[in-house]
C-alpha cells in the first residue's frame, strides 16, 4: 500500500499526537508499505520522535503553521498538495485531526483518493472550546471522510447518527514496560512521588492538581508532586505553585526523552485533564505499574481506569476537593497502591502494539479495496 499521512505540524513537538503518527508510520513502513508524510512545517523542521528514514517527509514550508494562513498562502498550499498527490499517487490519505482533514479535503476536491480522518480528541472537547458552531461544522465536514477513526468505543454514541456507520475504533498502542515502579516502596530519601505527565496547557488542567495537592500537603508531608511537560501555561502554573507556597514540594520538570525513569521512580499517577482522546500518559503509567487517577467525566479516563482495580476515578470534573479526597486514600495505603499497580500492568495488555497495527492495516486495506 502507498499511504500518505498528513499532520499540520510536528517540528520538535513532544505531544501524544506527534508520537502516535510517528509510531504508526514507522510500524507500517517496517511491514513493507510505502509511507509518505506531509506537514505544513518549514523546510528545516525536525521531529522530536525519530521517524524511520524510509518515510518520505514532505514539508510544505509555506507560511507559519501556528498562524491562520492568508488566502494567498492557502491557494499556494492547495496547488502544492494537489501536485504532491498526483506525483506520489497514494492509495489512501490519512489526516490526523479534524482541521487538517478539512484543509486536505478541500485541497483535493476532484481527486478521487480516499481520505480517512484520524480524530485524536473526544467529542466532549467542544464544550470547553470557545468556538460556537465548530462542533456542527466538524461533523458536517466528516461526511466527506471514508472512515472516521476514534480511540475509544465509548465516543461513538456522542457522534451524530449519520456518521456512526463510518466510525472505526482503534486505540493507541501501548508498549509493554521493561522496568516497573514500586509504588509501595519510598525512594532513597524516604519520600513518595505523585506524578503527572502532559503538555502544560488548558486541556491538561494542571491547576486543579496543584490545588488538590495543596489541600493534602500538610497531611502527607513526605509526598511531593512532579509534573513532567512543557507548554504555554508554565509561567502561570509556577506562579500558582509559589502562591500556594509549595516551591519545595511541587516541581515542573520540563520535557524529557527519558520518561520511563519518571514512571519507575513514582508511586502514584494522576492525569487531571478536562478531556482526552486516548490518555497516552495514563496508559504508559499503568503499563509501568502505577495506579492511575483521573476525573470520571474526562473522556477516556473510564476507558482505562477500573475503580478499585488499577486506580480510582474522581467524581465530576475540575474539582480540587473531590480530587484531593480521591487521592488521599491511595497516598495513605502503600498496600493498596502495590495491588493496584500489579493490576495496572495486566489491564493495559489489550493495547499490545502488534494488535493495534493489525487493526490499522486492516482498515487501510478495506478502504482501498472498496
Secondary structure, 3 states (H helix, E strand, C coil): CEEEEECCCCECCCCHHHHHHHHHHHHHHHCCCEEEEEECCCCCCCECCCCCCCCEEEECCCCCCCCCCCHHHHHHHHHHHHHHHHHHCCCEEEEECHHHHHHHHHHCCCCCCEEEEECCCCHHHHHHCCCCCHHHHHHHHHHHCCEEEECCHHHHHHCCHHHHHHEEECCCCCCCCCCCCCCCCCCCCCCEEEEEECCCCCCCCHHHHHHHHHHHCCCCCCEEEEEEECCCCHHHHHHHHHHCCCCCCEEECECCCCHHHHHHCCCEEECCCCCCCCCHHHHHHHHCCCCEEEECCCCCHHHHCCECCCEEEECCCCCHHHHHHHHHHHHHCHHHHHHHHHHHHHHCHHHCHHHHHHHHHHHHHHHHHC
